[in-house]
Amino acid sequence: MSTLSDLRPTARLRQIDLVKQAGIDVSDWKYFRGGARHAAANPKYCYEWVFVEPKEFVLLNLWHDMFEEEKHGGIVVNLNSREWAKRVIGVQKHRATKGDEAFQLAVKDKLPIRVIVITGRQRTRPTEKASHVEARLLDPVSWRITKYDWETGECTITRGEEKFMDQFSIPDDTGGKPKRRVVSGTSFVRDPVVRANVLIRAQGKCEWCREMGFKMVDGRIYLETHHVVSLSKNGPDTVKNVAALCPNHHREAHHGETRNKMRKILLKTLANIYRQ
């Protein structure tokens, strides 16, 4: 497992080379005065914070000083590009807005995040001098968005592959050609970021019996996400109302004779977790 010091770059590699290494086409960079010889200095690209490879991944420049190491050893970055866009003007505002749009795209299309790690002098206030990069590296490990607030733009990016999954993560694979029938009606849309945050909170353990979920063939741990107060009864689609349960206790929470007791205990448990 990598530590923060392992991810600190020591060489000032060029942005164009790292962007190309990540898998993004940089051929347009040459359309600049001086041609291909000076492509790396093309201001249209070399100062950008984010690059998008449609349907594939999002590439971000992230300052090493922003990295936080969690108790269980994971590495995360918390940021809010939308809020920064409100505080700056001109090209800075454009880049920050573009960053927030890239986060939204990554959440909607479930895109992985690639990260160029940078060190140097970071601008932390709009009145400060422009940032200056001293070193860069392309992290070989993919990251992912594990939290995104659509109202505020608050975003958490976590290093590493997804470790957990729920019943909505399993692809619809019938394995044959079953008979089809037309059905009508409505269904509730569940926020995938809420589900992801609940699974991370549980760390693979059922939040009722505390037993580990079972391991899938791809190595991920399976639990089921459960709205304690159901969406049909106007329960909120938030982490304060969603528990991660093993399949047996999920069914019991819906159909067992103790379901009302389980609901009360789960609500109390979740309230204690998020109590200020």
Stockholm file with secondary structure:
# STOCKHOLM 1.0

chainA/1-276         MSTLSDLRPTARLRQIDLVKQAGIDVSDWKYFRGGARHAAANPKYCYEWVFVEPKEFVLLNLWHDMFEEEKHGGIVVNLNSREWAKRVIGVQKHRATKGDEAFQLAVKDKLPIRVIVITGRQRTRPTEKASHVEARLLDPVSWRITKYDWETGECTITRGEEKFMDQFSIPDDTGGKPKRRVVSGTSFVRDPVVRANVLIRAQGKCEWCREMGFKMVDGRIYLETHHVVSLSKNGPDTVKNVAALCPNHHREAHHGETRNKMRKILLKTLANIYRQ
#=GR chainA/1-276 SS CCCTGGGCCCSBCCHHHHHHHHTCCCGGGGCSTTGGGGGGGCHHHHTCSEEEETTTEEEEEEEGGGCEECTTSCEEEEECHHHHHHHCCHHHHHHHHHHHHHHHHHHHHTCCEEEEEEEEECCCSTTSCCCEEEEEEECSSCEEEEEECTTTCCEEEEESCCCEECTTSSCCCCSSCCCCCCCCCCCCCCCHHHHHHHHHHHTTBCTTTCCBCEECTTSCEECEEEESSCGGGTCCCSTTSEEEECHHHHHHHHHSTTHHHHHHHHHHHHHHHTCC
#=GC SS_cons         CCCTGGGCCCSBCCHHHHHHHHTCCCGGGGCSTTGGGGGGGCHHHHTCSEEEETTTEEEEEEEGGGCEECTTSCEEEEECHHHHHHHCCHHHHHHHHHHHHHHHHHHHHTCCEEEEEEEEECCCSTTSCCCEEEEEEECSSCEEEEEECTTTCCEEEEESCCCEECTTSSCCCCSSCCCCCCCCCCCCCCCHHHHHHHHHHHTTBCTTTCCBCEECTTSCEECEEEESSCGGGTCCCSTTSEEEECHHHHHHHHHSTTHHHHHHHHHHHHHHHTCC
//
